[in-house]
Structure formats: structure tokens, C-alpha cells
């Protein structure tokens, strides 16, 4: 058993947070399905958020993370997303943020739709919103953070186990994925579906599927066509 002395470090780990009670005004409002899902996410430590393209998974995750950050529930938002590509990230030009930009642009777009762009960019510049490649999550512990794992269907079993075990005290994790968009060479390597099933047995691990479509009505018809008429 670990014993803590009455030190500055121990006080920091177990300190109480001063939370802003007033709700944050966002530019977009959640629909009824998202509001219900949000409450489930707030009631649990880790939530698997499933749903096909256009169901609003990333938007909901960003709204919850921003709300928690701006109300001082969390000190930081951690964003991670697998870089499934023929080109390794290490060979891409620029610093870490520039390397990750092509993969996290969808998250940025959702943040900008929800809140003032200049203020979001200031949070990013100040390190309050941090971009972390999946491979860089190892060895870290996230305290007082809201962690968003986007495109989680492309996270392998080993990576998923590593990511979810990084979560520290007073933190929350939202894992967004869509089994219809697995880009891994072997679909069986996806750790998202496996963890989704684990929610039945693990306390404070919830699994939710969003069904509403927030894109053009034609998207549903196109999706059905592709499902009913496979190319190969």
C-alpha cells in the first residue's frame, strides 16, 4: 500500500477543485439523444461512444470536454487519434502539432463550431488542449483531464489497453468509434468493439450508440446502398 506524507505533492494529487457552476453557452445545442448520452458519460469514468458517420460522436465528446475545461472541472483536454496511414508520422514535416494536424482537424472543426475560434486557439496555444499521438500516450498518467480518443475503431487491442490504463484521478475518457470505418489491415485487430463488450462487466465503463444522422438526408440512403451492394 502506498502512503502519502503531508507534502505539496500529496496535496496536489488529492486537492479539491473550485468548479464554475454557471453553464457555458455554446454556439450549437445538443439534441435529445446527445443530452441523454451526455448524462451517461458524466455518470461514468470511461465511455465508449459508438455511431456511424454523422451521428455526432465527436461533437458530443468535444462539448463535454470543453464544458468541463471552461468550468474548471478539468485542467486539460487530451486529444488522441490513431494515425492510420501509409506514411509514418515521424517522417512528416513540422513539429508534433503540425504532424498531427491532418488527423485532428475534424476535432478542431467541432471545437470551433461549439465555441469561439480565437478562444479555442488560445486554449491550444496555452497547452490546455493537447494533441497526443496514440504512440505517445505510453508512460503518462492524465490527472484532472478529459481525454478524447477519436476514430477509436482504428486503435489496436494493445493500444487500447495502453490508452485506457493511462487515466488518472479526477479524469474522464470518451472513446469515439465506428465499426463501419475500420482502416486497419485486419478488422479483428480493432480494440474498440472488444472494449465495447467489456462495458457489461466493468464498473464505471459505459457503452453508448448514437443513431441520429446530423448530415444531409442523402447520407442515410447512400450508406444503405453501399451496405446492400458491396463493391467486392
ABEGO torsion letter per residue (X at the ends): XBBBBBBAAAAAAABBBBBBABBBBBABBBBAAAAAAAAAAAABABBBBBEBBGAGAAAAAAAAAAAAAAAGABABBBBBBBBBBABBAAABBEBAAAAAAAAAAAAAAAAAAABBAAAAAAAAAAGABBBBBAAAABGBBBBGBBBBBBGAAABBAAAAAAAAAABBBGBBBBBBBBAAABABABAAABAAAAAAAAAAABBGBBBBBBABBABBAAAAAAAAAAAABBAX
